[in-house]
Every structure is written in C-alpha cells, then in structure tokens.
C-alpha cells in the first residue's frame, strides 16, 4: 500500500490530505506540521482573532480528531529537516526517518525579518504570520500605546487597522513612494491612505527605516530622513519568502519558490508542491500566488495528480483584505496593467477599480462592493473584457456586462 507524506500542515496541507481521502485514496497518509496546533485559518489572525472576536478553536480547519478518524497520521510539532530524493525519505527534527512513495511539499512562506544590525532582534519587534505571532502580539495592543508598522502592504495595513480600532497611536512607514506599491494601483492606495487617515493613523511614504532604537527592547526608530519617533512596539510587514529550506538542498528546482509544472509536480517525478511555497506558470510568467484560494485549489489538484488523474492546474486568482469596516475583494491578477478605471459606488465607502492591459480586463479591486467583485471575477474567468468606459459608468447595470 502506497504512502503519501505531506510536509506542511497549513491550508494547503490540510486541503491536500482531505482531497486524497475524499477521492478514495486508501493508502497511508502522514501530515507533518511544525506547529503544535492542528491546521488552521491564517487570514483571521491579523483581523478577527487579534481583535478578540474569534476564539482559537474557530480557527481550526477541522477538529483534530477528524484526522485520526480518516486514517491520517497527523504529526504536530515536528519539523522536516532533511529530504533524500533518491531514497525517498524525509528526516524529522526528532531524528525519525519517514519513507514515502509520493511526497507533497506545502511548506508555505515565512515573513522577512529585519536584520539584527538595524535592531530587528530587539524585544517588542513582531511579525504577523502565524498563531504564535498573534498570541505574542495580543498583549501589546493596549489603548494609548504607540505602534510603529514597518511596511505599507496589506499585512502592515491590516495590523495598523486592528491597532487603531483598539485605541493605539499608529504610525506606518513605507520605503516606497506609496503604500501598496507592489500590489495595487495608485487609486487603491489613495483609497486606503484616506481610510487610515480618517482613523487617525499616520502614514509616512517614501520614508524607510534607518534603524530601530533601544537597548534590549525597542523604544523608537530613526527613519531614513533622519527623524526619530518613539514607539512601544513594532510590527514588521516587509513581505515573505517561500519555504524552500527543505526543497533546495535536496536538489529540487527553485524559481521564485519550488518550481512546479502544470500538474503541480516538481522537478522530481515523485514530489508535488502546493500553496505559498510553489511557483507556477501564469501565461508567460512564473509566479507565486499567496492566497487561501490558491492554497486550496492547487493542493486539491496536486492530490488528484498524486493518484494519477492527470489534471492541469488553471489558477483563478482572488484575494481579500479587511480593514476597519471595509472589505476589499480582488479578482484576477493585476501584473502588467497599463490603465485603471474607477467605478464609483452607491456610497462614498464603495468603489471598484478596473485594471486593463490594452483592451483586456485583467483584475478588479472592489471596496465594499461585492457585486462589482463577482461580476469582475466572472468576466475575467470567462475571458470577457467590456469597454472600460461602459464598465465603470455608474449608470451601467453591472450584470449587463456579463451578456
């Protein structure tokens, strides 16, 4: 009976083993996770969970007992430290060696940290990625305290929103010329800059970090313009790196993550990858999609191919972010856009931004406008591109764009 080993017990790993069983795979399954908690949702960590609006048990994707009931050997608190492709063996941190017939790498991504020489090792400096991060950060969120957020991407802005809602004084610094520079158009950046300003958050753009200040614990920061600001703690949100620490030394091909083909197979015929650690082809580009939707869909496709179905993975990118009372929903992938058209909403808090490359619709950012998101998503997935002047005219009924 064949043995499938899955390294990484996050959204992708849990989805993959669930799909294997749902499709009738009767062999052995071992799911290895470095954390002590069973697989859980990550998006609420920087939102509802950090605000105290969601209990820890509600984060879990499945009750822990489910894995045993479905014949899945769930190894928690175990780190995979070595991979021998020729022998088909994975070594764990406790010294145990697991043999496999098929292996799936769902090792996620890890937050980039500030180097020690700029104060990244001081107490009171946090990242926001996993449950331990959220639990460590929660006691710091006390009304009246001062938070410095380094990085104006979605993670940094979500953390800033939570802190501001808790009554903290928040400063966000962004080295680039504007927030969300890598992931959104200026129009979306302006929307969220204004939103944060309305909640008292100070955003400094074009202003990098020289170093964090303090002896043992962070007490402030010196910025690239020479100014100094005080803070009680800091959150660093400067991006993530794909989890390739197991794959790369083993000799798997790496290209912006673990390189996968259209079937989610790596450069080794017995190894698949899925989720934030995996890079895939999107047209003529090789990309990584850091999203829950991709983690689930790619993992389930990998599971089908592990049991020989030969299914091609065709990603349908979608993302979201919650900040204050605004839900941002993103359909498509905006890489390579050359024009953005704004569709006003029915209220000042509503808007949607439609990204075009030439005359092709490639993405939609929808703020508090689920109809614009759903229509945009269906248009993009269907390969349809309405005239932008028509699509963004508030007099145009959104559903009519689908005809």
C-alpha positions as a Markdown table, in Angstrom:
| # | Residue | x | y | z |
|---|---|---|---|---|
| 1 | Unk | 0.0 | 0.0 | 0.0 |
| 2 | Unk | 1.5 | 3.3 | -1.0 |
| 3 | Unk | 2.5 | 6.0 | 1.5 |
| 4 | Unk | 1.9 | 9.8 | 0.8 |
| 5 | Unk | 3.8 | 12.1 | 3.1 |
| 6 | Unk | 2.7 | 15.8 | 3.2 |
| 7 | Unk | 5.1 | 18.3 | 4.7 |
| 8 | Unk | 3.3 | 21.4 | 6.0 |
| 9 | Unk | 0.1 | 21.3 | 8.0 |
| 10 | Unk | -1.4 | 24.6 | 6.8 |
| 11 | Unk | -4.3 | 25.4 | 4.5 |
| 12 | Unk | -2.7 | 23.6 | 1.6 |
| 13 | Unk | -1.6 | 20.5 | 3.5 |
| 14 | Unk | -4.9 | 20.1 | 5.1 |
| 15 | Unk | -6.7 | 20.5 | 1.8 |
| 16 | Unk | -4.5 | 18.0 | 0.1 |
| 17 | Unk | -4.9 | 15.2 | 2.6 |
| 18 | Unk | -8.7 | 15.8 | 2.7 |
| 19 | Unk | -8.9 | 15.6 | -1.1 |
| 20 | Unk | -6.9 | 12.4 | -1.1 |
| 21 | Unk | -9.4 | 10.7 | 1.2 |
| 22 | Unk | -12.4 | 12.2 | -0.5 |
| 23 | Unk | -11.2 | 10.8 | -3.8 |
| 24 | Unk | -11.0 | 7.3 | -2.3 |
| 25 | Unk | -7.2 | 7.0 | -1.7 |
| 26 | Unk | -6.8 | 4.2 | 0.8 |
| 27 | Unk | -3.0 | 4.2 | 1.3 |
| 28 | Unk | -1.1 | 5.6 | 4.3 |
| 29 | Unk | -1.1 | 9.4 | 4.7 |
| 30 | Unk | 1.2 | 11.3 | 7.1 |
| 31 | Unk | 0.8 | 15.0 | 7.6 |
| 32 | Unk | 3.8 | 16.7 | 9.2 |
| 33 | Unk | 3.3 | 20.2 | 10.8 |
| 34 | Unk | 6.0 | 22.3 | 12.6 |
| 35 | Unk | 3.4 | 24.0 | 14.8 |
| 36 | Unk | 1.6 | 22.3 | 17.8 |
| 37 | Unk | -1.8 | 23.5 | 16.7 |
| 38 | Unk | -3.8 | 21.5 | 14.1 |
| 39 | Unk | -4.2 | 23.1 | 10.7 |
| 40 | Unk | -5.9 | 26.5 | 11.0 |
| 41 | Unk | -7.0 | 29.5 | 9.0 |
| 42 | Unk | -4.4 | 32.3 | 8.8 |
| 43 | Unk | -6.4 | 35.3 | 7.4 |
| 44 | Unk | -8.4 | 35.9 | 10.7 |
| 45 | Unk | -5.1 | 36.0 | 12.7 |
| 46 | Unk | -4.5 | 39.7 | 11.7 |
| 47 | Unk | -8.2 | 40.6 | 11.9 |
| 48 | Unk | -10.9 | 39.0 | 14.0 |
| 49 | Unk | -8.6 | 36.8 | 16.1 |
| 50 | Unk | -6.3 | 39.7 | 17.0 |
| 51 | Unk | -9.3 | 41.8 | 17.8 |
| 52 | Unk | -10.6 | 39.1 | 20.2 |
| 53 | Unk | -13.7 | 38.5 | 18.0 |
| 54 | Unk | -12.8 | 34.8 | 17.2 |
| 55 | Unk | -11.9 | 32.0 | 19.6 |
| 56 | Unk | -8.8 | 29.8 | 18.8 |
| 57 | Unk | -10.9 | 26.7 | 18.2 |
| 58 | Unk | -12.9 | 28.5 | 15.5 |
| 59 | Unk | -9.6 | 29.0 | 13.6 |
| 60 | Unk | -9.2 | 25.2 | 13.1 |
| 61 | Unk | -10.0 | 23.9 | 9.6 |
| 62 | Unk | -11.2 | 20.6 | 11.1 |
| 63 | Unk | -11.5 | 19.2 | 14.6 |
| 64 | Unk | -8.2 | 17.5 | 15.4 |
| 65 | Unk | -10.0 | 14.2 | 15.9 |
| 66 | Unk | -11.0 | 14.2 | 12.2 |
| 67 | Unk | -7.5 | 13.3 | 11.1 |
| 68 | Unk | -7.4 | 10.2 | 13.1 |
| 69 | Unk | -10.9 | 9.2 | 12.1 |
| 70 | Unk | -9.8 | 9.4 | 8.5 |
| 71 | Unk | -6.6 | 7.4 | 8.9 |
| 72 | Unk | -4.3 | 10.4 | 8.7 |
| 73 | Unk | -1.3 | 10.3 | 10.9 |
| 74 | Unk | -1.0 | 14.0 | 12.0 |
| 75 | Unk | 2.5 | 14.8 | 13.3 |
| 76 | Unk | 2.4 | 18.1 | 15.1 |
| 77 | Unk | 5.4 | 20.0 | 16.5 |
| 78 | Unk | 7.6 | 18.1 | 14.0 |
| 79 | Unk | 9.9 | 19.9 | 11.6 |
| 80 | Unk | 11.2 | 18.2 | 8.4 |
| 81 | Unk | 15.0 | 18.8 | 8.4 |
| 82 | Unk | 16.2 | 16.7 | 5.5 |
| 83 | Unk | 15.0 | 15.3 | 2.2 |
| 84 | Unk | 16.7 | 12.5 | 0.3 |
| 85 | Unk | 15.0 | 12.2 | -3.2 |
| 86 | Unk | 16.9 | 9.1 | -4.2 |
| 87 | Unk | 16.0 | 7.2 | -1.1 |
| 88 | Unk | 12.5 | 8.7 | -0.9 |
| 89 | Unk | 13.0 | 9.6 | 2.7 |
| 90 | Unk | 12.3 | 12.7 | 4.9 |
| 91 | Unk | 14.1 | 13.2 | 8.2 |
| 92 | Unk | 12.3 | 14.8 | 11.0 |
| 93 | Unk | 13.7 | 17.0 | 13.8 |
| 94 | Unk | 13.3 | 14.2 | 16.4 |
| 95 | Unk | 15.6 | 12.0 | 14.2 |
| 96 | Unk | 12.8 | 9.8 | 12.8 |
| 97 | Unk | 13.0 | 9.0 | 9.1 |
| 98 | Unk | 9.8 | 8.7 | 7.0 |
| 99 | Unk | 9.9 | 6.7 | 3.8 |
| 100 | Unk | 7.4 | 7.8 | 1.1 |
| 101 | Unk | 6.1 | 6.7 | -2.2 |
| 102 | Unk | 4.8 | 10.2 | -3.0 |
| 103 | Unk | 5.7 | 13.4 | -1.3 |
| 104 | Unk | 3.9 | 16.8 | -1.2 |
| 105 | Unk | 5.6 | 20.0 | -0.1 |
| 106 | Unk | 3.2 | 22.5 | 1.4 |
| 107 | Unk | 5.8 | 24.5 | 3.3 |
| 108 | Unk | 4.2 | 27.9 | 2.9 |
| 109 | Unk | 6.1 | 31.1 | 3.2 |
| 110 | Unk | 7.9 | 32.9 | 6.0 |
| 111 | Unk | 7.9 | 36.6 | 6.9 |
| 112 | Unk | 11.1 | 38.5 | 6.1 |
| 113 | Unk | 12.6 | 39.9 | 9.3 |
| 114 | Unk | 14.7 | 43.0 | 9.9 |
| 115 | Unk | 18.4 | 42.2 | 10.4 |
| 116 | Unk | 19.9 | 42.4 | 13.9 |
| 117 | Unk | 22.2 | 45.3 | 12.8 |
| 118 | Unk | 19.1 | 47.6 | 12.4 |
| 119 | Unk | 17.5 | 46.4 | 15.7 |
| 120 | Unk | 15.5 | 43.5 | 14.3 |
| 121 | Unk | 16.4 | 41.3 | 17.3 |
| 122 | Unk | 15.1 | 43.7 | 19.9 |
| 123 | Unk | 12.3 | 42.6 | 22.2 |
| 124 | Unk | 9.0 | 44.2 | 21.1 |
| 125 | Unk | 9.6 | 43.7 | 17.4 |
| 126 | Unk | 7.0 | 41.3 | 15.8 |
| 127 | Unk | 6.0 | 39.8 | 12.6 |
| 128 | Unk | 2.4 | 38.7 | 11.8 |
| 129 | Unk | 2.2 | 35.3 | 10.1 |
| 130 | Unk | 1.2 | 32.5 | 12.4 |
| 131 | Unk | -0.8 | 31.7 | 15.6 |
| 132 | Unk | 2.2 | 32.2 | 17.8 |
| 133 | Unk | 2.8 | 35.6 | 16.3 |
| 134 | Unk | -0.8 | 36.7 | 17.0 |
| 135 | Unk | -0.7 | 35.3 | 20.6 |
| 136 | Unk | 2.6 | 37.1 | 21.3 |
| 137 | Unk | 1.3 | 40.3 | 19.8 |
| 138 | Unk | -2.1 | 40.4 | 21.5 |
| 139 | Unk | -0.9 | 41.6 | 25.0 |
| 140 | Unk | 0.8 | 44.6 | 23.3 |
| 141 | Unk | -2.5 | 46.0 | 22.0 |
| 142 | Unk | -3.3 | 48.3 | 24.9 |
| 143 | Unk | -5.2 | 51.5 | 24.3 |
| 144 | Unk | -2.9 | 54.6 | 24.3 |
| 145 | Unk | 0.3 | 52.8 | 23.4 |
| 146 | Unk | 2.3 | 53.7 | 20.3 |
| 147 | Unk | 2.8 | 51.2 | 17.5 |
| 148 | Unk | 5.3 | 51.5 | 14.6 |
| 149 | Unk | 4.4 | 49.5 | 11.5 |
| 150 | Unk | 7.3 | 48.9 | 9.1 |
| 151 | Unk | 5.9 | 48.3 | 5.6 |
| 152 | Unk | 2.7 | 49.6 | 3.9 |
| 153 | Unk | 1.5 | 46.3 | 2.3 |
| 154 | Unk | -1.8 | 44.6 | 3.2 |
| 155 | Unk | -0.4 | 42.8 | 6.3 |
| 156 | Unk | 1.0 | 46.0 | 7.7 |
| 157 | Unk | -2.2 | 47.9 | 7.0 |
| 158 | Unk | -4.4 | 45.2 | 8.4 |
| 159 | Unk | -2.3 | 45.3 | 11.6 |
| 160 | Unk | -2.5 | 49.1 | 11.7 |
| 161 | Unk | -6.3 | 48.9 | 11.4 |
| 162 | Unk | -6.6 | 46.5 | 14.3 |
| 163 | Unk | -4.4 | 48.6 | 16.5 |
| 164 | Unk | -6.2 | 51.8 | 15.6 |
| 165 | Unk | -9.5 | 50.2 | 16.4 |
| 166 | Unk | -8.1 | 49.2 | 19.8 |
| 167 | Unk | -7.2 | 52.8 | 20.5 |
| 168 | Unk | -3.5 | 52.8 | 19.9 |
| 169 | Unk | -1.5 | 55.6 | 18.2 |
| 170 | Unk | -0.2 | 54.1 | 15.0 |
| 171 | Unk | 2.5 | 55.2 | 12.5 |
| 172 | Unk | 3.1 | 53.3 | 9.3 |
| 173 | Unk | 6.3 | 53.9 | 7.4 |
| 174 | Unk | 6.7 | 52.8 | 3.8 |
| 175 | Unk | 10.1 | 53.0 | 1.9 |
| 176 | Unk | 8.5 | 53.1 | -1.5 |
| 177 | Unk | 6.9 | 56.2 | -2.9 |
| 178 | Unk | 3.4 | 55.0 | -1.8 |
| 179 | Unk | 1.7 | 52.2 | 0.2 |
| 180 | Unk | 0.6 | 49.1 | -1.7 |
| 181 | Unk | 3.2 | 49.9 | -4.4 |
| 182 | Unk | 3.8 | 46.3 | -5.4 |
| 183 | Unk | 0.3 | 45.0 | -5.3 |
| 184 | Unk | -2.2 | 47.8 | -6.2 |
| 185 | Unk | -2.7 | 50.8 | -8.4 |
| 186 | Unk | -2.4 | 54.4 | -7.0 |
| 187 | Unk | -6.1 | 54.7 | -7.0 |
| 188 | Unk | -6.4 | 51.8 | -4.5 |
| 189 | Unk | -3.5 | 53.1 | -2.5 |
| 190 | Unk | -5.2 | 56.5 | -2.2 |
| 191 | Unk | -8.5 | 54.9 | -1.1 |
| 192 | Unk | -6.7 | 53.1 | 1.8 |
| 193 | Unk | -4.5 | 56.0 | 2.7 |
| 194 | Unk | -7.5 | 58.2 | 3.2 |
| 195 | Unk | -9.3 | 55.4 | 5.1 |
| 196 | Unk | -6.4 | 55.1 | 7.6 |
| 197 | Unk | -6.1 | 58.9 | 7.9 |
| 198 | Unk | -9.8 | 59.0 | 8.9 |
| 199 | Unk | -9.0 | 56.7 | 11.8 |
| 200 | Unk | -6.0 | 58.7 | 13.0 |
| 201 | Unk | -3.2 | 56.5 | 11.5 |
| 202 | Unk | -0.2 | 58.5 | 10.3 |
| 203 | Unk | 1.3 | 57.1 | 7.1 |
| 204 | Unk | 4.8 | 58.2 | 6.0 |
| 205 | Unk | 5.5 | 57.3 | 2.4 |
| 206 | Unk | 8.9 | 57.4 | 0.8 |
| 207 | Unk | 10.4 | 57.0 | 4.2 |
| 208 | Unk | 12.4 | 54.0 | 5.1 |
| 209 | Unk | 13.8 | 52.7 | 8.4 |
| 210 | Unk | 17.4 | 53.6 | 9.3 |
| 211 | Unk | 17.3 | 51.5 | 12.5 |
| 212 | Unk | 15.2 | 50.7 | 15.5 |
| 213 | Unk | 16.3 | 52.2 | 18.8 |
| 214 | Unk | 16.5 | 50.7 | 22.2 |
| 215 | Unk | 18.9 | 48.7 | 24.4 |
| 216 | Unk | 17.1 | 45.4 | 25.0 |
| 217 | Unk | 13.6 | 46.4 | 23.9 |
| 218 | Unk | 12.5 | 48.7 | 21.0 |
| 219 | Unk | 11.7 | 52.3 | 22.2 |
| 220 | Unk | 11.7 | 54.1 | 18.9 |
| 221 | Unk | 13.1 | 54.3 | 15.4 |
| 222 | Unk | 15.4 | 56.5 | 13.4 |
| 223 | Unk | 14.0 | 57.0 | 9.9 |
| 224 | Unk | 15.8 | 57.4 | 6.6 |
| 225 | Unk | 15.0 | 61.2 | 6.6 |
| 226 | Unk | 16.9 | 61.5 | 9.9 |
| 227 | Unk | 13.8 | 62.0 | 12.1 |
| 228 | Unk | 13.3 | 59.9 | 15.2 |
| 229 | Unk | 9.9 | 58.7 | 16.5 |
| 230 | Unk | 9.0 | 56.9 | 19.8 |
| 231 | Unk | 7.2 | 53.6 | 19.9 |
| 232 | Unk | 6.3 | 51.0 | 22.5 |
| 233 | Unk | 6.5 | 48.1 | 20.0 |
| 234 | Unk | 6.8 | 47.5 | 16.2 |
| 235 | Unk | 5.3 | 45.2 | 13.6 |
| 236 | Unk | 7.4 | 44.4 | 10.6 |
| 237 | Unk | 5.4 | 43.6 | 7.4 |
| 238 | Unk | 8.0 | 43.7 | 4.6 |
| 239 | Unk | 7.0 | 40.6 | 2.6 |
| 240 | Unk | 7.5 | 36.9 | 2.8 |
| 241 | Unk | 9.9 | 34.4 | 1.4 |
| 242 | Unk | 8.8 | 31.0 | 0.0 |
| 243 | Unk | 9.5 | 28.0 | 2.2 |
| 244 | Unk | 12.3 | 26.3 | 0.2 |
| 245 | Unk | 14.6 | 25.3 | 3.0 |
| 246 | Unk | 13.8 | 21.6 | 2.6 |
| 247 | Unk | 13.5 | 21.5 | -1.2 |
| 248 | Unk | 16.5 | 23.5 | -2.3 |
| 249 | Unk | 19.3 | 21.5 | -0.5 |
| 250 | Unk | 17.6 | 18.3 | -1.8 |
| 251 | Unk | 18.1 | 19.4 | -5.4 |
| 252 | Unk | 14.6 | 20.3 | -6.4 |
| 253 | Unk | 14.4 | 23.1 | -9.0 |
| 254 | Unk | 13.8 | 26.5 | -7.4 |
| 255 | Unk | 12.5 | 29.5 | -9.3 |
| 256 | Unk | 10.7 | 32.1 | -7.1 |
| 257 | Unk | 9.7 | 29.2 | -4.9 |
| 258 | Unk | 9.5 | 25.4 | -5.6 |
| 259 | Unk | 9.2 | 25.2 | -9.4 |
| 260 | Unk | 6.1 | 23.2 | -10.5 |
| 261 | Unk | 4.7 | 22.2 | -13.8 |
| 262 | Unk | 1.1 | 22.5 | -14.9 |
| 263 | Unk | 0.3 | 19.3 | -12.8 |
| 264 | Unk | 1.8 | 20.8 | -9.6 |
| 265 | Unk | 4.7 | 18.3 | -9.9 |
| 266 | Unk | 8.2 | 19.5 | -9.0 |
| 267 | Unk | 11.4 | 18.6 | -10.9 |
| 268 | Unk | 11.3 | 15.2 | -9.1 |
| 269 | Unk | 8.6 | 12.8 | -10.5 |
| 270 | Unk | 7.6 | 11.7 | -7.0 |
| 271 | Unk | 7.3 | 15.1 | -5.4 |
| 272 | Unk | 4.5 | 17.7 | -5.7 |
| 273 | Unk | 4.1 | 21.2 | -4.2 |
| 274 | Unk | 1.2 | 23.5 | -3.5 |
| 275 | Unk | 0.4 | 26.8 | -1.8 |
| 276 | Unk | 2.6 | 29.8 | -1.0 |
| 277 | Unk | 5.9 | 27.8 | -1.4 |
| 278 | Unk | 5.2 | 26.8 | -5.0 |
| 279 | Unk | 5.7 | 28.7 | -8.2 |
| 280 | Unk | 3.6 | 28.1 | -11.3 |
| 281 | Unk | 3.1 | 29.3 | -14.8 |
| 282 | Unk | 0.7 | 32.1 | -15.4 |
| 283 | Unk | 0.7 | 32.8 | -19.2 |
| 284 | Unk | 4.3 | 33.5 | -19.9 |
| 285 | Unk | 5.2 | 34.4 | -16.3 |
| 286 | Unk | 6.3 | 32.3 | -13.4 |
| 287 | Unk | 4.5 | 33.5 | -10.3 |
| 288 | Unk | 3.6 | 32.6 | -6.7 |
| 289 | Unk | 0.0 | 33.2 | -5.6 |
| 290 | Unk | -0.1 | 33.9 | -1.8 |
| 291 | Unk | -3.8 | 33.3 | -1.2 |
| 292 | Unk | -6.1 | 30.9 | 0.5 |
| 293 | Unk | -7.9 | 30.2 | -2.8 |
| 294 | Unk | -4.7 | 29.1 | -4.5 |
| 295 | Unk | -3.6 | 27.0 | -1.5 |
| 296 | Unk | -6.8 | 25.1 | -1.6 |
| 297 | Unk | -7.2 | 24.7 | -5.4 |
| 298 | Unk | -3.5 | 23.9 | -6.1 |
| 299 | Unk | -3.4 | 21.4 | -3.2 |
| 300 | Unk | -6.5 | 19.6 | -4.4 |
| 301 | Unk | -5.2 | 19.5 | -7.9 |
| 302 | Unk | -1.9 | 18.1 | -6.6 |
| 303 | Unk | -3.9 | 15.4 | -4.7 |
| 304 | Unk | -5.7 | 14.4 | -7.8 |
| 305 | Unk | -2.4 | 14.0 | -9.7 |
| 306 | Unk | -0.8 | 12.1 | -6.9 |
| 307 | Unk | -3.4 | 9.4 | -7.5 |
| 308 | Unk | -2.9 | 9.6 | -11.3 |
| 309 | Unk | -5.7 | 11.8 | -12.6 |
| 310 | Unk | -3.5 | 14.0 | -14.9 |
| 311 | Unk | -5.4 | 17.2 | -14.1 |
| 312 | Unk | -4.0 | 20.6 | -15.2 |
| 313 | Unk | -4.0 | 23.4 | -12.7 |
| 314 | Unk | -5.6 | 26.6 | -14.0 |
| 315 | Unk | -5.4 | 29.1 | -11.2 |
| 316 | Unk | -8.2 | 31.7 | -10.8 |
| 317 | Unk | -6.6 | 34.3 | -8.6 |
| 318 | Unk | -8.7 | 36.1 | -5.9 |
| 319 | Unk | -7.7 | 37.8 | -2.7 |
| 320 | Unk | -9.2 | 39.9 | 0.1 |
| 321 | Unk | -8.4 | 42.2 | 2.9 |
| 322 | Unk | -10.4 | 43.5 | 5.8 |
| 323 | Unk | -9.6 | 46.9 | 7.2 |
| 324 | Unk | -11.9 | 48.7 | 9.6 |
| 325 | Unk | -15.4 | 48.4 | 8.1 |
| 326 | Unk | -14.1 | 48.0 | 4.5 |
| 327 | Unk | -13.9 | 44.6 | 2.8 |
| 328 | Unk | -11.5 | 44.7 | -0.2 |
| 329 | Unk | -12.1 | 41.9 | -2.7 |
| 330 | Unk | -9.7 | 41.4 | -5.5 |
| 331 | Unk | -10.4 | 39.4 | -8.7 |
| 332 | Unk | -7.7 | 38.5 | -11.1 |
| 333 | Unk | -4.0 | 39.4 | -11.2 |
| 334 | Unk | -3.1 | 42.9 | -12.0 |
| 335 | Unk | 0.5 | 42.3 | -13.2 |
| 336 | Unk | 1.3 | 44.3 | -16.3 |
| 337 | Unk | -1.7 | 46.7 | -16.1 |
| 338 | Unk | -1.4 | 49.9 | -18.1 |
| 339 | Unk | -4.7 | 51.6 | -17.2 |
| 340 | Unk | -7.0 | 51.7 | -14.2 |
| 341 | Unk | -10.6 | 52.9 | -14.5 |
| 342 | Unk | -12.7 | 53.9 | -11.4 |
| 343 | Unk | -16.3 | 53.0 | -11.0 |
| 344 | Unk | -17.9 | 55.0 | -8.2 |
| 345 | Unk | -20.1 | 53.0 | -5.7 |
| 346 | Unk | -23.6 | 53.8 | -4.4 |
| 347 | Unk | -22.0 | 55.2 | -1.2 |
| 348 | Unk | -18.7 | 57.1 | -0.5 |
| 349 | Unk | -17.2 | 53.9 | 1.0 |
| 350 | Unk | -18.0 | 51.9 | -2.1 |
| 351 | Unk | -15.8 | 51.9 | -5.2 |
| 352 | Unk | -14.2 | 49.5 | -7.7 |
| 353 | Unk | -11.0 | 49.8 | -9.7 |
| 354 | Unk | -10.9 | 48.0 | -13.0 |
| 355 | Unk | -7.4 | 47.1 | -14.4 |
| 356 | Unk | -6.8 | 46.8 | -18.1 |
| 357 | Unk | -3.8 | 45.7 | -20.2 |
| 358 | Unk | -4.6 | 47.2 | -23.5 |
| 359 | Unk | -8.2 | 46.4 | -24.1 |
| 360 | Unk | -8.1 | 43.3 | -21.8 |
| 361 | Unk | -9.7 | 43.3 | -18.3 |
| 362 | Unk | -7.2 | 41.6 | -16.0 |
| 363 | Unk | -8.2 | 42.5 | -12.4 |
| 364 | Unk | -10.8 | 44.3 | -10.3 |
| 365 | Unk | -10.3 | 45.8 | -6.8 |
| 366 | Unk | -13.7 | 46.1 | -5.1 |
| 367 | Unk | -14.1 | 48.1 | -1.9 |
| 368 | Unk | -17.4 | 47.2 | -0.1 |
| 369 | Unk | -18.8 | 46.3 | -3.5 |
| 370 | Unk | -19.4 | 42.6 | -3.7 |
| 371 | Unk | -21.4 | 42.9 | -6.9 |
| 372 | Unk | -18.5 | 44.6 | -8.7 |
| 373 | Unk | -16.2 | 41.8 | -7.4 |
| 374 | Unk | -18.4 | 39.0 | -8.5 |
| 375 | Unk | -19.1 | 40.4 | -12.0 |
| 376 | Unk | -15.5 | 41.3 | -12.5 |
| 377 | Unk | -14.4 | 37.8 | -11.4 |
| 378 | Unk | -16.8 | 36.1 | -13.9 |
| 379 | Unk | -15.7 | 38.4 | -16.7 |
| 380 | Unk | -12.0 | 37.7 | -16.1 |
| 381 | Unk | -12.6 | 33.9 | -15.8 |
| 382 | Unk | -14.7 | 34.0 | -18.9 |
| 383 | Unk | -12.1 | 35.9 | -20.9 |
| 384 | Unk | -14.6 | 38.8 | -21.5 |
| 385 | Unk | -13.4 | 42.5 | -21.5 |
| 386 | Unk | -16.1 | 45.1 | -21.6 |
| 387 | Unk | -15.4 | 48.6 | -22.8 |
| 388 | Unk | -13.9 | 50.3 | -19.7 |
| 389 | Unk | -16.0 | 53.5 | -20.2 |
| 390 | Unk | -19.1 | 51.3 | -20.1 |
| 391 | Unk | -17.9 | 49.1 | -17.3 |
| 392 | Unk | -17.2 | 52.0 | -15.0 |
| 393 | Unk | -20.2 | 54.1 | -15.8 |
| 394 | Unk | -22.4 | 54.0 | -12.6 |
| 395 | Unk | -25.4 | 54.1 | -14.9 |
| 396 | Unk | -24.4 | 50.7 | -16.3 |
| 397 | Unk | -26.1 | 47.8 | -14.6 |
| 398 | Unk | -23.2 | 45.5 | -13.5 |
| 399 | Unk | -25.0 | 42.3 | -14.5 |
| 400 | Unk | -25.5 | 43.6 | -18.0 |
| 401 | Unk | -21.7 | 43.4 | -18.5 |
| 402 | Unk | -22.0 | 39.6 | -18.5 |
| 403 | Unk | -24.3 | 39.4 | -21.5 |
